[in-house]
Amino acid sequence: MLVTHLDFTMKYISIFSTFLLLISTSPLAFAKYTPETFQQAMKEISLKDDNVEQKISSLLSSVQQAKQPSLTAQALLFLMRAQRKNRHFDDIKASYQKLVQIVENNQLYKIHAQALLLLAKSERMVDNNNAALKMIEEQILPMAKTHAPELLGKIYTEAANNVALIPDFEKFEPYFKLAIETLKVEKDFKTSARMMAQKASYLASYGNINDALPALMVATKEQLSLDDKSGLFVSYTALGTLNHEIENYHQALKHFKKAQELSHESARSLASLNYKIAFSYYKLQQYDNGIVYIDKALHYMGSNPSKKDLATVLLGKVLIFIKQQNFSASLATLNRVKALIKDVNSKRVNEDLQTSFANYYLAVGDTQSAVKSIQASLTFETSHKAMNIEKYETASDIYEQAGDYSNSLFYLKKLRKIEHEKAKVKDKQRVVQQQNEISLLSEQKNTALIKQQLLENKNQLQQQQVEQQQFWFYGSILIICLLVLFSFLYLRQSHKKRLALEKSKLLLEVMEQKNHFIANVAHDLKNPLTVIQIHLEALKDGMVKNQEYAHDILNQRLAELTNSIDDLRQMSLLEMGPLSLSFKPMDFKSWLQQEVAAYRPLIESKGLSFRTVIKLNQTAFVIADKSRLSQVFANIIQNALRYTHQPGKLTISTKFHQQNIVLMIKDSSPGVLETELAEIFNHNYRGENAQVMSSQGSGLGLYICKEIIVAHQGSITASLSSLGGLSINITLPLTAEQ
């Protein structure tokens, strides 16, 4: 019994001691805060702390108990900042309602304006940009102009960002101008330069390159002079965005990587940057790199990202998955995004989702679902040119696959109109020039002190050199004249020798190429002749059991000889003078359809998947020799059949480019080395695949094709095919004649 009583007593003492300890360490135990001690207490709390809201709430409770309204309002404002950082948007509104009563009763207008500005920023974070702008214009600006003008720079900055995100083009320039000018008046030059760079970034994303460049130049110059790394992060990112918009993706990556080196930026900024890098790699068809940077963007977004931002990044990943033909991952990600944005009020994300679904269904061959998705996407109106280009191109392809050629042509025309408008503002030369100016500014900054010291030394030396100037002046003129005369004579003689040497080298190269060509032709003729000789001797000696098979081989080898000799004859005619052609107006689409129909059975019999995309109307006429164009088409198709691995793919597509028509014939692997692309049209070309895979043909086919196309005032080029093989691209000028 005594032990039980002692245990109870000890337990009571322990609880009482713990209570006293809590009381002694609680803010309630302290006396009233002074403004100085309160500010010190807030400085000791970091917004990065995991329990930051609990710490601020404890501080808030202390000043509320002490009935200090001004400090209570400041604590509530600090709590709203923490809640915004943690994306607790409902809690922000609840804290604001508590704060309103205090600030109105005590006329704390500046704190009220700051709290409203936090609410506006929170609305922007959940994509309610119109609501945020309305709050700024109707509540925050009138209050700040009267009671807190020192906040106007920040308020105009927030207004400008919301205007840009809506976007409201009428208010875009006025608000950015007000923000930049007000920040300069407040002597906040770093933020004003960042706003200039941000303005340039938005203009570049709208496709307005000409207006983006001057703003970006001004911003970058100021940031270099201020050594503002955060500002330079924005500027380099804007430069990357600008280059991406004009399809200079390698240069875009260069500037994005420069921004990436300034890695002290916020996780959200780094997430956005890595997404931009991923999209540039996507445009360069480097899909594996694209996936790497998409995953980096998702990493920086953390565990509680904006649903809109997360959806945008995931839809970018879907585009890459589709290109990689990873359709299961594509569909899974699309369904994840669909579930994610159920309660997100963003037209752009919903538009992007429907376009992505359309692309997926088109890729897997579900034309009916693709039509429904693209129709849903087309109901959203957007001013973003890049999204419209992707959407209209997808719509045109889908309607073509569905057999709805009227709608296909309609969206193709809209696509061409946007591309034409976008092409007008591409000024790559100006971009490169101004980028060089930025680099020079950076170098000048690093060498400014050295130049100043050199200038001082130069001034001292000038005083000592005054007496010697006349003597050296006339002597220098005489020496220069003699040197000029000697250099002229020497260069003239050297030029003659160099021309003679180059001519000799050229002749040797021509002879060497001719010998090499003759050796190749001799090899191509010798192989079938050897086979013929062997089989004839076998037939003569009665050693062949299956004579029908032997006859087939002899006929095959004779056909090879005939083709080689015919190629040689064609080349000889080409070298003797211009081709004899019979030019007439020709309906290119009708001709191409006939050729495709003629070769389709042969192609499919070889085990190749054959696809055609002929995006032409009935007015696509060219001046051409029909039989010669058929010869070109036959040569290219036969090459593809000869070298493409089975099972393989062959795609024939057309498009308009300016006043020309472009025919593209693509096959799957194997391809050729990228270094050989410019050589395959030479008559002495023989690549690795031609030597290893087949002994058929003289190797003159593409050379003859080139000569025929050039005679048609056109061009023929080769590039690496997206299917893994070779793409032959033929360009012919259109004509109005019929």
Secondary structure, 3 states (H helix, E strand, C coil): CHHHHHHHHHHHHHHHHHHHHHHHHCHHHCCCCCHHHHHHHHHCCCCCCCCHHHHHHHHHHHHHHCCCHHHHHHHHHHHHHHHHHCCCHHHHHHHHHHHHHHHHHHCCHHHHHHHHHHHHHHHHHCCCHHHHHHHHHHHHHHHHHHHCHHHHHHHHHHHHHHHHHCCCHHHHHHHHHHHHHHHHHCCCHHHHHHHHHHHHHHHHHHCCHHHHHHHHHHHHHHHHHHCCHHHHHHHHHHHHHHHHHCCCHHHHHHHHHHHHHCCCCCHHHHHHHHHHHHHHHHHCCCHHHHHHHHHHHHHHHCCCCCHHHHHHHHHHHHHHHHHCCCHHHHHHHHHHHHHHCCCCCCHHHHHHHHHHHHHHHHHHCCHHHHHHHHHHHHCCCCCCHHHHHHHHHHHHHHHHHCCCHHHHHHHHHHHHHHHHHHHHCCCHHHHHHHHHHHHHHHHHHHCHHHHHHHHHHHHHHHHHHHHHHHHHHHHHHHHHHHHHHHHHHHHHHHHHHHHHHHHHHHHHHHHHHHHHHHHHHHHHHHHHHHHHHHHHHHHHCCCCCCHHHHHHHHHHHHHHHHHHHHHHHHHHHHHHCCCCCCCEEEEHHHHHHHHHHHHHHHHHHCCEEEEEEECCCCCCEEEECHHHHHHHHHHHHHHHHHHCCCCEEEEEEEEEECCEEEEEEEEECCCCCHHHCCCCCCCCCCCHHHHHHCCCCCCCHHHHHHHHHHHCCCEEEEEECCCEEEEEEEEEECECCC
